[in-house]
Structures are given as structure tokens and as C-alpha cells.
Amino acid sequence: MAATGACIFATLLSLLILHISGSWAADPDMLQDICVADLASPVKLNGYACKESSKVNASDFFFAGLATAGATNNSMGSLVTAANVQKVPGLNTLGVSLSRIDYAPGGINPPHTHPRATEMVFVLEGTLNVGFITTANVVISKTITKGEVFVFPRGLVHYQQNAGDSPAAVIAAFNSQLPGTQSIAATLFASSPPVPDSVLAKAFHIGTGQVEKIRGRFAPS
Ligand SMILES: *[C@@H]1O[C@H](CO)[C@@H](O)[C@H](O)[C@H]1NC(C)=O
């Protein structure tokens, strides 16, 4: 009897460990074929509530927004067009999404992180300098060109810059329906309410006047 009890306990413990490690791996697994996001539902949970199945059709699984280049005439010279659960409601609970990123010559997708996803880019056009920074502050970088791929591990700060003199574009794949993005500079200098000047001044080894100057550059355009 004691042996049986110990056995059950060990089984339960390993199931618990499996469950915990599973829920840390990526978006959680789905429990049904489809759960098309009801983006208008007032019900808040981990993801979106499912739309009534009689109202589901092909348009919930379709998006044409990555077919054409986005406008890159902004201060960064780049534009991210997301095809995540907010654009493709059928992605709800499926744990994947894509983006298209377009870059003007010299344009950058500034250093940022995705808290919920690893990213893999495939170059559609052009040549880019890309890289990520490990938690040991080591930069892993490479120049990539049409047809090549590069991986940015989950949560690590990364960037891309168009290294050519013509427009560049990539398709980015994520293991999350909604990877989330924190763009480091904007997160620190354009948050609302603002991060205290004294915090940024000490963190960046600069004066509060310089903090204000940088903040001003992020003023609404
Ligand atoms: C899907 O249903 C919506 C209404 O919920 C409708 O507007 C749309 O035309 C339908 N699309 C297809 C492909 O049937």
C-alpha cells in the first residue's frame, strides 16, 4: 500500500513538473480544434474568448496585409506589419504568428524584445545587419541576404538594419499568437507616465538635462 501511495505521489509530481515546464515553453496548447478570437468580448482571460462557431468562416483565418510593402518614411525608416491574433482572429490559442518588416535604405528596426516569443526572420529582399544580445552582453550578429534566415531567441534584445542602398523586407515568424514588443528606447524615454528623470540619469550615466533632451526627441510627431 505504501509503495502504491509513493508511486501515485511520484506520478502526480512528475505530471506537475511536466505541466509547469510545459507552460513555460511558449503559448499554452489549445484544448479544441479552433477558438477564433472574439476580439469584442468583454471576457478577459489568457488569450481571447472563442467566437460562436456558427459565426466562424474563412475570413477569420485570412489576412492580405503582408502582401505589400509598408510605408517606411518615418524616423526609423522601417515599418512592422503584424499578422497576429489581433489581425487574424483564427490564430487564437494556436501559438504562432507572422510579421512583415520593411526597411528603407539605412532604416532600422530599433533594439527591442518580444517577451512571449522566439523570432525567426526570412529575408524577402535586400541585405540586413541583424543581431541579438545575450544576458552576458555578448552580441551575436550577422549580415543576411535574400532567402536567408536568422533567429532571435525569446526575450533577448535584438535589432535589424538595412545594410543596402535599396529597400529591404523580411517575414518574421513567432511562436506566439501575440509576441508583444518592447522597443527599448521608447519604453524608457516615451512611457506614460514617464520613468523618473533621476532613474534614467543614473542608469545612463548622464545628466537630467540630457534625459529631457532625449525625451523631447520622442515627442509625438
Ligand atoms: C464571414 O462572415 C462575416 C460575418 O461574420 C462576413 O462579413 C464575411 O463576408 C464572411 N466571409 C466569408 C469568406 O464567408
The ligand as an SDF file (V2000), in Angstrom:
LIG
                    3D

 14 14  0  0  0  0  0  0  0  0999 V2000
  -17.5930   35.6550  -42.8920 C   0  0  0  0  0  0  0  0  0  0  0  0
  -18.5970   36.1630  -42.0340 O   0  0  0  0  0  0  0  0  0  0  0  0
  -18.6400   37.5900  -41.9760 C   0  0  0  0  0  0  0  0  0  0  0  0
  -19.7150   37.9910  -40.9640 C   0  0  0  0  0  0  0  0  0  0  0  0
  -19.4460   37.4350  -39.7070 O   0  0  0  0  0  0  0  0  0  0  0  0
  -18.9370   38.1520  -43.3650 C   0  0  0  0  0  0  0  0  0  0  0  0
  -18.8970   39.5680  -43.2990 O   0  0  0  0  0  0  0  0  0  0  0  0
  -17.9220   37.6500  -44.3550 C   0  0  0  0  0  0  0  0  0  0  0  0
  -18.2660   38.0670  -45.6530 O   0  0  0  0  0  0  0  0  0  0  0  0
  -17.8100   36.1400  -44.3110 C   0  0  0  0  0  0  0  0  0  0  0  0
  -16.6730   35.7570  -45.1410 N   0  0  0  0  0  0  0  0  0  0  0  0
  -16.6360   34.6420  -45.8600 C   0  0  0  0  0  0  0  0  0  0  0  0
  -15.3510   34.3630  -46.5760 C   0  0  0  0  0  0  0  0  0  0  0  0
  -17.5710   33.8860  -45.9480 O   0  0  0  0  0  0  0  0  0  0  0  0
  1  2  1  0
  1 10  1  0
  2  3  1  0
  3  4  1  0
  3  6  1  0
  4  5  1  0
  6  7  1  0
  6  8  1  0
  8  9  1  0
  8 10  1  0
 10 11  1  0
 11 12  1  0
 12 13  1  0
 12 14  2  0
M  END
$$$$
